[in-house]
Amino acid sequence: MMLVWSIILIGFMISLGIVVGIYVHVLQVALDTEDSTRIDPLPKK
């Protein structure tokens, strides 16, 4: 029984890691700081 719970826990941790990784990747793409200067360039002095 302990083996079954260990396998379930490892699978859950892997699934959680994949979900968090996708979430972080989506946030990095959405919050790309280069977009701000490309869309609205800094004024030239």
C-alpha positions in Angstrom: 0.0 0.0 0.0 2.9 2.3 0.8 4.2 1.8 -2.7 0.9 2.8 -4.3 0.8 6.1 -2.3 4.5 6.8 -3.2 3.8 6.3 -6.9 0.7 8.6 -6.6 2.7 11.2 -4.8 5.5 11.2 -7.3 3.0 11.4 -10.2 1.2 14.3 -8.5 4.5 16.2 -7.9 5.5 15.7 -11.6 2.0 16.9 -12.8 2.2 19.9 -10.4 5.7 20.7 -11.7 4.5 20.6 -15.3 1.5 22.9 -14.6 3.7 25.4 -12.6 6.3 25.3 -15.4 3.6 26.1 -18.1 2.2 28.9 -15.9 5.6 30.5 -15.4 6.3 30.2 -19.1 3.0 31.9 -20.0 3.7 34.7 -17.5 7.2 35.3 -18.9 5.8 35.5 -22.5 2.9 37.8 -21.4 5.1 40.1 -19.4 8.0 40.4 -21.9 9.6 43.8 -21.1 10.9 44.2 -24.7 7.4 44.6 -26.0 6.9 47.9 -24.1 9.8 49.6 -26.0 8.9 47.9 -29.3 5.2 48.9 -29.2 5.7 52.4 -27.6 9.3 53.4 -28.4 11.2 55.8 -26.0 11.2 59.4 -27.2 14.4 60.5 -28.9 16.2 63.3 -27.2 
